[in-house]
Amino acid sequence: MRAVCAQAASAWNLNPMGLFSVGCRVENHNDARKFAVIPRILVDTGSEYTWVSAKTLDRIGVARRKKDLQIQMANGQIITRSVGYAILRVGQAETTDEVVFAEPGDLLLLGCRALEGLNLRVDSRAKRLVAAGPVVAATAIKPAPKAARAGK
């Protein structure tokens, strides 16, 4: 798992090419009345997880389901964080996903798993999220009854 390390924040301010943020609503998956609006969360397709402030997640009652999850940062450093479940909304799209309890100094990130669940993709030229199109799914093909195959 990779994520942009906190030290990259200064590089982002110096070289914003390809980077952009979106607004996101984060809800407690057991009680949608408990929510927080994050006005700017960095879209990071290199991060598997979405990172939300631990203070915010605690305030809306998101439980720490996995503790001491080891995460390898983009610079190779391994850190540990807690993870919980939340509903994420960006525009009209929504998904339920695991979210990392970000500590002070961590960037707030919208990761690739959330983007997939939201069915959104990055338009890097316009620096925005757009609909990814139809969801790809496999189906089982049921053979036609013998009578239909025989031409009856």
C-alpha positions, 0 to 999 in steps of 0.5 A, spaced: 500 500 500 502 506 498 500 513 500 503 520 499 507 522 505 505 528 509 512 531 507 509 531 500 504 537 502 510 542 501 511 539 494 504 539 492 504 547 494 510 548 489 508 543 484 501 542 483 501 539 476 496 533 476 494 534 483 487 536 485 482 536 491 474 535 492 469 536 497 467 529 501 461 528 506 463 522 511 458 519 514 458 514 520 455 507 516 451 505 522 447 512 523 448 517 517 445 523 521 452 523 524 457 526 518 462 531 517 463 535 510 470 535 508 471 541 504 478 539 501 480 532 500 486 530 496 485 525 490 490 520 490 490 514 486 496 512 489 493 511 495 489 504 496 485 507 502 482 514 504 485 518 510 480 522 514 482 526 520 482 521 526 478 527 530 473 527 525 472 520 525 471 520 532 467 526 533 462 522 528 462 515 532 466 511 526 469 505 530 476 503 530 475 496 527 482 494 525 488 497 529 495 497 528 494 496 520 501 497 517 501 502 511 507 503 507 508 510 505 510 512 498 517 514 501 518 507 504 517 508 511 512 503 514 507 506 519 501 504 523 494 507 523 487 505 525 482 503 520 474 504 520 468 503 516 464 510 513 460 512 508 463 517 503 459 521 498 462 525 493 457 529 489 451 524 487 456 518 488 456 514 494 460 508 497 462 504 503 469 503 504 474 503 510 477 509 512 484 510 515 484 515 522 489 520 520 493 523 525 496 530 525 501 531 519 498 526 515 494 528 509 487 527 508 486 523 501 481 520 497 484 513 495 483 509 489 478 504 493 473 509 494 474 512 487 472 505 484 466 504 489 464 511 487 464 509 480 469 515 479 475 516 475 480 522 474 480 527 468 487 529 469 487 534 464 481 538 467 483 536 474 476 533 476 472 527 478 468 524 472 463 518 472 467 512 470 461 509 466 458 502 466 460 498 472 463 491 469 460 485 472 460 478 470 454 474 469 452 466 469 450 464 462 444 460 463 443 455 457 437 455 453 432 449 454 433 443 450 426 445 446 429 452 444 435 449 442 432 444 438 428 449 434 421 447 437 
